[in-house]
Amino acid sequence: MTDAPTLLLDAAEARVLGCLVEKEATTPEQYPLTENGALQAANQKTSREPVMALETGEVARALRGLEAKGLARRVDGARALRFEHTAARTLELTRGQLVALALLMLRGPQTAAELQSRSERLHRYADADDLAHALERLAARGFAVALPRAPGQREGRWAHLLCGPADFSAMALDTGAAPARESAPRSDDALLARIEALEARLGALEARLAAGERPGD
């Protein structure tokens, strides 16, 4: 079984991997993607957060980086070299887990409700519990984390960890919380947020263990 800490991605690699998973479902006639197709998908102005402006060379390096990590492979096409993801096999993910992870890579931290509505073209979850289970399994294996609910938020958000630990201070800015530079106590808040997120992950794992589910299931 392969876990996230041994497969840290940079921002370009995470964006391109998310695009490969997305386009496999939404534009199967164009999949596997050429380097140019991956470039256009990565720089889309819609369904992307943040919007990026990657150069051709950056996407080419990202594809080869994913290939070296076992998350993508090249396929000889009739006119151009193409790439497809191999993340489901390498990371041992179900389709539901893979799609949730891809959406987090493409659109940043999101609530479960947002993930549910945005996943319809990629994968249809049986119900909210089905998605919740996928997210819990990702958290238990270190691929995703449940973020502490910020003041004014009705629902907590989830973030992927394939690029390393989540930056809770930056996410506080996204939700309209006071900027981290205001005063020293913001550092304490960030530490508390990290602890709460770890507790949420531990709680999800303990719940699965109590239900008789093995950690690797």
C-alpha contacts under 8 A as a table, 3 or more apart, distances in Angstrom:
res1	aa1	res2	aa2	distance
1	M	90	T	7.99
1	M	91	L	6.78
1	M	92	E	6.68
2	T	6	T	7.54
2	T	90	T	6.79
2	T	91	L	5.31
2	T	92	E	7.36
3	D	6	T	6.23
3	D	7	L	7.14
3	D	91	L	6.89
3	D	141	R	6.43
3	D	142	G	6.78
3	D	143	F	7.28
4	A	7	L	5.20
4	A	8	L	6.40
4	A	141	R	7.58
4	A	142	G	5.96
4	A	143	F	5.48
4	A	161	L	7.08
4	A	162	L	5.72
5	P	8	L	5.85
5	P	142	G	7.67
5	P	162	L	7.47
5	P	164	G	7.32
7	L	69	K	6.67
7	L	162	L	6.98
8	L	162	L	5.34
8	L	163	C	5.16
8	L	164	G	6.23
9	L	12	A	7.94
9	L	13	E	5.70
9	L	14	A	5.96
9	L	162	L	5.81
9	L	163	C	4.80
9	L	164	G	7.78
10	D	13	E	5.35
10	D	14	A	6.27
10	D	163	C	5.75
11	A	14	A	5.21
11	A	15	R	6.20
11	A	163	C	6.87
12	A	15	R	5.15
12	A	16	V	6.13
12	A	54	L	7.56
12	A	58	E	7.10
12	A	59	V	6.84
12	A	62	A	5.89
13	E	16	V	5.18
13	E	17	L	6.01
13	E	59	V	7.78
13	E	62	A	4.65
13	E	63	L	6.91
13	E	65	G	7.03
13	E	66	L	6.48
14	A	17	L	5.19
14	A	18	G	6.15
14	A	105	M	5.82
14	A	106	L	7.84
14	A	162	L	7.36
14	A	163	C	7.31
15	R	18	G	5.20
15	R	19	C	6.26
15	R	42	A	6.03
15	R	105	M	5.93
15	R	106	L	5.81
16	V	19	C	4.96
16	V	20	L	6.27
16	V	38	A	6.48
16	V	39	L	7.96
16	V	41	A	7.81
16	V	42	A	5.85
16	V	59	V	7.24
16	V	62	A	6.93
16	V	63	L	7.17
17	L	20	L	5.15
17	L	21	V	6.46
17	L	66	L	7.50
17	L	71	L	7.73
17	L	72	A	7.82
17	L	85	H	6.82
17	L	102	A	7.32
17	L	105	M	8.00
18	G	21	V	5.29
18	G	22	E	6.16
18	G	101	L	7.86
18	G	102	A	4.41
18	G	103	L	6.77
18	G	105	M	5.66
18	G	106	L	5.67
19	C	22	E	4.96
19	C	23	K	5.91
19	C	38	A	6.94
19	C	41	A	6.05
19	C	42	A	6.33
19	C	102	A	7.63
19	C	106	L	7.24
20	L	23	K	5.37
20	L	24	E	6.08
20	L	32	P	7.65
20	L	33	L	7.19
20	L	38	A	7.38
20	L	84	E	6.34
20	L	85	H	5.89
21	V	24	E	5.39
21	V	25	A	7.01
21	V	85	H	6.67
21	V	98	L	7.90
21	V	99	V	7.20
21	V	102	A	6.50
22	E	25	A	5.62
22	E	26	T	6.20
22	E	99	V	7.81
22	E	102	A	7.23
22	E	122	L	6.55
23	K	26	T	4.89
23	K	27	T	5.08
23	K	28	P	6.54
23	K	30	Q	7.78
23	K	31	Y	6.58
24	E	27	T	6.08
24	E	28	P	5.14
24	E	31	Y	5.65
24	E	32	P	7.08
25	A	28	P	5.85
25	A	121	R	7.02
25	A	122	L	5.39
26	T	121	R	6.48
26	T	122	L	6.79
27	T	30	Q	5.61
27	T	31	Y	6.56
28	P	31	Y	4.94
28	P	32	P	7.75
30	Q	33	L	6.27
31	Y	84	E	7.30
32	P	75	V	7.47
32	P	82	R	5.51
32	P	83	F	5.16
32	P	84	E	4.86
33	L	36	N	7.73
33	L	37	G	5.34
33	L	38	A	5.85
33	L	82	R	5.08
33	L	83	F	5.26
33	L	84	E	6.64
34	T	37	G	4.94
34	T	38	A	6.17
34	T	80	A	6.59
34	T	81	L	5.96
34	T	82	R	4.30
34	T	83	F	6.24
35	E	38	A	5.08
35	E	39	L	6.14
35	E	56	T	7.70
35	E	59	V	6.97
35	E	60	A	6.36
35	E	63	L	7.93
35	E	81	L	7.57
35	E	82	R	6.83
35	E	83	F	7.63
36	N	39	L	4.93
36	N	40	Q	6.25
36	N	56	T	7.43
37	G	40	Q	5.22
37	G	41	A	6.18
38	A	41	A	5.08
38	A	42	A	5.97
38	A	59	V	7.12
39	L	42	A	5.17
39	L	43	N	6.24
39	L	54	L	7.10
39	L	55	E	7.56
39	L	56	T	6.51
39	L	59	V	6.02
40	Q	43	N	5.28
40	Q	44	Q	6.18
41	A	44	Q	5.33
42	A	52	M	7.04
42	A	53	A	7.99
42	A	54	L	7.35
43	N	51	V	6.52
43	N	52	M	5.26
43	N	53	A	5.49
43	N	54	L	6.53
44	Q	47	S	7.32
44	Q	48	R	6.62
44	Q	51	V	6.98
44	Q	52	M	7.72
45	K	48	R	6.43
45	K	51	V	5.92
46	T	51	V	7.89
47	S	106	L	7.25
47	S	107	R	6.48
48	R	51	V	5.43
48	R	106	L	5.38
48	R	107	R	4.88
49	E	106	L	6.30
49	E	107	R	4.28
49	E	108	G	5.70
50	P	107	R	6.89
50	P	108	G	7.38
54	L	58	E	6.08
54	L	59	V	6.69
55	E	58	E	5.21
55	E	59	V	6.51
56	T	59	V	5.34
56	T	60	A	6.23
57	G	60	A	5.01
57	G	61	R	6.14
58	E	61	R	5.14
58	E	62	A	6.09
59	V	62	A	4.88
59	V	63	L	6.14
60	A	63	L	5.23
60	A	64	R	6.35
61	R	64	R	5.16
61	R	65	G	5.95
62	A	65	G	4.91
62	A	66	L	6.13
63	L	66	L	5.15
63	L	67	E	6.14
63	L	72	A	7.15
63	L	83	F	7.57
64	R	67	E	4.83
64	R	68	A	6.13
65	G	68	A	5.09
65	G	69	K	6.33
66	L	69	K	5.05
66	L	70	G	6.23
66	L	71	L	5.01
66	L	72	A	5.32
66	L	73	R	7.88
67	E	70	G	5.13
67	E	71	L	5.67
67	E	72	A	4.54
67	E	73	R	5.25
67	E	74	R	7.63
68	A	71	L	7.58
68	A	72	A	7.98
69	K	72	A	7.73
70	G	73	R	7.34
70	G	86	T	6.78
70	G	87	A	7.42
70	G	90	T	6.39
71	L	85	H	5.67
71	L	86	T	4.76
71	L	87	A	4.63
71	L	90	T	6.43
72	A	83	F	6.61
72	A	84	E	5.50
72	A	85	H	4.01
72	A	86	T	4.89
72	A	87	A	6.87
73	R	83	F	5.58
73	R	84	E	5.63
73	R	85	H	6.36
73	R	86	T	6.85
74	R	81	L	6.75
74	R	82	R	5.57
74	R	83	F	4.40
74	R	84	E	6.52
75	V	81	L	6.18
75	V	82	R	5.03
75	V	83	F	5.66
75	V	84	E	7.24
76	D	80	A	7.05
76	D	81	L	5.17
76	D	82	R	6.19
77	G	80	A	5.20
77	G	81	L	5.37
77	G	82	R	6.07
85	H	88	A	7.97
86	T	89	R	5.72
86	T	90	T	6.20
87	A	90	T	5.08
87	A	91	L	5.62
87	A	92	E	7.64
87	A	93	L	7.63
87	A	98	L	7.66
88	A	91	L	5.55
88	A	92	E	5.40
88	A	93	L	4.80
88	A	94	T	6.67
88	A	95	R	7.22
88	A	98	L	6.36
89	R	92	E	4.95
89	R	93	L	6.78
93	L	96	G	7.88
93	L	97	Q	5.74
93	L	98	L	5.80
94	T	97	Q	5.19
94	T	98	L	6.12
95	R	98	L	5.07
95	R	99	V	6.12
95	R	123	H	7.32
96	G	99	V	5.31
96	G	100	A	6.28
96	G	123	H	6.58
96	G	125	Y	6.92
96	G	131	L	7.12
96	G	134	A	6.17
97	Q	100	A	5.26
97	Q	101	L	6.20
97	Q	134	A	4.96
97	Q	135	L	6.79
97	Q	137	R	7.71
97	Q	138	L	6.76
98	L	101	L	5.16
98	L	102	A	6.09
99	V	102	A	4.99
99	V	103	L	6.16
99	V	119	S	7.09
99	V	122	L	6.70
99	V	123	H	6.78
100	A	103	L	5.27
100	A	104	L	6.37
100	A	115	L	6.77
100	A	119	S	7.52
100	A	131	L	7.98
100	A	134	A	7.53
100	A	135	L	7.20
101	L	104	L	5.16
101	L	105	M	6.33
101	L	138	L	7.94
101	L	143	F	7.83
101	L	144	A	7.55
101	L	160	H	6.43
102	A	105	M	5.03
102	A	106	L	6.16
103	L	106	L	4.99
103	L	107	R	5.83
103	L	108	G	7.52
103	L	115	L	7.08
103	L	118	R	7.85
103	L	119	S	7.56
104	L	107	R	5.38
104	L	108	G	4.89
104	L	109	P	5.98
104	L	110	Q	6.95
104	L	158	W	7.65
104	L	159	A	6.01
104	L	160	H	5.80
105	M	108	G	5.84
105	M	160	H	6.66
107	R	110	Q	7.54
108	G	159	A	6.50
108	G	160	H	7.86
109	P	157	R	5.82
109	P	158	W	5.20
109	P	159	A	4.50
109	P	160	H	7.54
110	Q	114	E	5.98
110	Q	115	L	6.46
110	Q	157	R	4.80
110	Q	158	W	5.39
110	Q	159	A	6.91
111	T	114	E	5.17
111	T	115	L	6.31
111	T	155	E	6.47
111	T	156	G	5.93
111	T	157	R	4.15
111	T	158	W	6.02
112	A	115	L	5.04
112	A	116	Q	6.08
112	A	131	L	7.46
112	A	132	A	7.31
112	A	157	R	6.90
112	A	158	W	7.35
113	A	116	Q	5.04
113	A	117	S	6.34
114	E	117	S	5.28
114	E	118	R	6.04
115	L	118	R	5.16
115	L	119	S	5.89
116	Q	119	S	5.44
116	Q	120	E	7.09
116	Q	125	Y	7.52
116	Q	128	A	7.43
116	Q	131	L	7.19
117	S	120	E	6.14
118	R	121	R	7.47
119	S	122	L	5.24
119	S	123	H	5.69
119	S	124	R	6.83
120	E	123	H	5.54
120	E	124	R	5.41
121	R	124	R	7.57
125	Y	128	A	7.32
125	Y	130	D	5.89
125	Y	131	L	6.09
126	A	129	D	7.84
126	A	130	D	5.76
126	A	131	L	7.87
127	D	130	D	5.28
127	D	131	L	6.77
128	A	131	L	5.27
128	A	132	A	6.12
129	D	132	A	4.83
129	D	133	H	6.04
130	D	133	H	5.24
130	D	134	A	6.43
131	L	134	A	5.04
131	L	135	L	6.28
132	A	135	L	5.14
132	A	136	E	6.11
133	H	136	E	5.02
133	H	137	R	6.16
134	A	137	R	5.23
134	A	138	L	6.32
135	L	138	L	5.05
135	L	139	A	6.17
135	L	144	A	7.26
136	E	139	A	5.01
136	E	140	A	6.04
136	E	201	R	7.52
136	E	204	A	5.97
136	E	205	L	7.44
137	R	140	A	5.02
137	R	141	R	6.34
137	R	205	L	7.96
138	L	141	R	5.34
138	L	142	G	6.28
138	L	143	F	5.03
138	L	144	A	5.34
138	L	145	V	7.83
139	A	142	G	5.08
139	A	143	F	5.69
139	A	144	A	4.60
139	A	145	V	5.23
139	A	146	A	7.41
139	A	201	R	5.79
139	A	204	A	7.84
140	A	143	F	7.71
140	A	201	R	6.20
140	A	202	L	7.42
140	A	204	A	7.05
140	A	205	L	5.58
140	A	215	P	7.74
141	R	144	A	7.87
142	G	145	V	7.33
142	G	161	L	6.89
143	F	160	H	5.82
143	F	161	L	5.07
143	F	162	L	6.08
144	A	158	W	6.88
144	A	159	A	5.55
144	A	160	H	4.10
144	A	161	L	5.10
144	A	162	L	7.76
145	V	158	W	5.68
145	V	159	A	5.49
145	V	160	H	6.34
145	V	161	L	7.02
145	V	166	A	7.91
145	V	197	A	6.67
145	V	198	L	7.84
145	V	201	R	6.70
146	A	156	G	7.06
146	A	157	R	6.11
146	A	158	W	4.61
146	A	159	A	6.69
146	A	197	A	5.75
146	A	200	A	6.53
146	A	201	R	6.92
147	L	156	G	6.06
147	L	157	R	5.38
147	L	158	W	5.60
147	L	159	A	7.04
147	L	168	F	7.89
147	L	193	A	7.57
147	L	196	E	7.97
147	L	197	A	5.53
148	P	156	G	6.06
148	P	157	R	7.45
148	P	193	A	5.93
148	P	196	E	6.32
148	P	197	A	5.92
149	R	153	Q	6.12
149	R	154	R	7.60
149	R	155	E	6.39
149	R	156	G	4.41
149	R	157	R	7.03
150	A	153	Q	5.52
150	A	156	G	7.43
150	A	172	A	7.05
150	A	175	T	6.93
150	A	177	A	7.50
151	P	177	A	7.39
153	Q	156	G	6.98
159	A	166	A	7.05
160	H	163	C	7.65
160	H	166	A	7.57
161	L	164	G	5.06
161	L	165	P	5.67
161	L	166	A	6.33
167	D	170	A	5.52
167	D	171	M	6.42
168	F	171	M	4.98
168	F	172	A	6.16
168	F	190	A	5.99
168	F	193	A	6.83
168	F	194	R	7.12
169	S	172	A	5.11
169	S	173	L	6.69
169	S	180	A	6.28
169	S	186	R	7.96
169	S	190	A	5.73
170	A	173	L	5.20
170	A	174	D	6.59
170	A	180	A	7.93
171	M	174	D	4.94
171	M	175	T	6.55
172	A	175	T	5.34
172	A	176	G	6.62
172	A	177	A	5.25
172	A	178	A	7.47
172	A	179	P	7.61
173	L	176	G	5.26
173	L	177	A	5.34
173	L	178	A	6.71
173	L	179	P	5.85
173	L	180	A	7.58
174	D	177	A	7.40
178	A	182	E	7.21
179	P	182	E	5.79
180	A	183	S	6.98
180	A	186	R	5.36
180	A	187	S	7.33
181	R	184	A	7.68
181	R	186	R	7.50
182	E	186	R	7.31
183	S	186	R	6.01
184	A	187	S	5.71
184	A	188	D	7.36
185	P	188	D	5.02
185	P	189	D	6.38
186	R	189	D	4.89
186	R	190	A	6.20
187	S	190	A	5.07
187	S	191	L	6.26
188	D	191	L	5.09
188	D	192	L	6.16
189	D	192	L	5.01
189	D	193	A	6.08
190	A	193	A	4.99
190	A	194	R	6.28
191	L	194	R	5.12
191	L	195	I	6.32
192	L	195	I	5.07
192	L	196	E	6.14
193	A	196	E	5.10
193	A	197	A	6.13
194	R	197	A	5.15
194	R	198	L	6.22
195	I	198	L	5.14
195	I	199	E	6.16
196	E	199	E	5.00
196	E	200	A	6.19
197	A	200	A	5.02
197	A	201	R	6.36
198	L	201	R	5.10
198	L	202	L	6.14
199	E	202	L	4.98
199	E	203	G	5.98
200	A	203	G	5.07
200	A	204	A	6.28
201	R	204	A	5.21
201	R	205	L	6.35
202	L	205	L	5.13
202	L	206	E	6.09
203	G	206	E	5.07
203	G	207	A	6.10
204	A	207	A	5.17
204	A	208	R	6.45
205	L	208	R	5.19
205	L	209	L	6.24
205	L	215	P	7.66
206	E	209	L	5.01
206	E	210	A	6.00
207	A	210	A	5.10
207	A	211	A	6.30
208	R	211	A	5.07
208	R	212	G	6.55
208	R	213	E	5.32
208	R	214	R	7.59
208	R	215	P	7.89
209	L	212	G	5.10
209	L	213	E	5.07
209	L	214	R	6.25
209	L	215	P	7.12
210	A	213	E	7.29
213	E	217	D	6.55
214	R	217	D	5.40
